Amino acid sequence: MANGAPSAGLVIGVLGGMGPRATADFFTKLIAATPAECEQDHLRVHIDSNPQVPDRSEAIAGRGESPGVALAAMAAGLEHAGADFLVMPCNTAHAFEPEIRAAVRVPFVSMIDEACAGCDHVFPSAQRFGLLATRGCIEARLYQNAFTRIGRTTVALPPTDQERLMALLYRIKLGDLSHATRDAMRAFGEMLIDAGADAIVAACTEVPLVLGDGELTRPVLDATAHLARRCVRYAYGFEPLPAASLSGS
């Protein structure tokens, strides 16, 4: 295998299905990030794609069932199936990270922490990061708190525009990847840039389905792609898995 990686790495467990297209996007990016020279060099991955997980934003707003029980059960099942560490390509669901960690003994790699560390590394001079995220992710302050810990600030959309973005994200979940949807997402990104963002974080896994780096007047960090690359680093032992810590701590 390239880069001196072993022929087999750690088994990755993926809490997925939120939504299915976003999970498929993560898996595609994980494959693309793997330095494989033959089929057998690829990583073993257990994916629990569970679209029945209750709506995360509605739960955070106090209007719906908590997904914590479902996520904990998924995590335990993945550990039982042989996963060496867990990841979850859904940013908003990280509001329920404590329930996931309490259900397993294997490490859980935070998408939020990895994205913020990636921004710190890739954009060292950037101070303000615009968040293309769900209402629930914003209300739970997942990225705001994580960026504060590394001395950066964030920019979010005004409430009315945030609701419009939510409607757009739900359309993407249903398969609307049209030019109109892509134009609308670019417009939201430019709003954040006009409000002072030095870079944009695709902080909802539906966002990179319709928006890529180079499509805005400021750079975009794809949190999904970044997580996939970090998983490869951890699974092949290029870097040690991060010590257990809660993103919201």
Beta strands, then each sheet from edge to edge (+ up, - down):
strand 1: 12-16
strand 2: 45-49
strand 3: 85-87
strand 4: 128-132
strand 5: 153-155
strand 6: 199-202
strand 7: 220-222
sheet 1: 2+ 1+ 3+
sheet 2: 5+ 4+ 6+ 7+
end
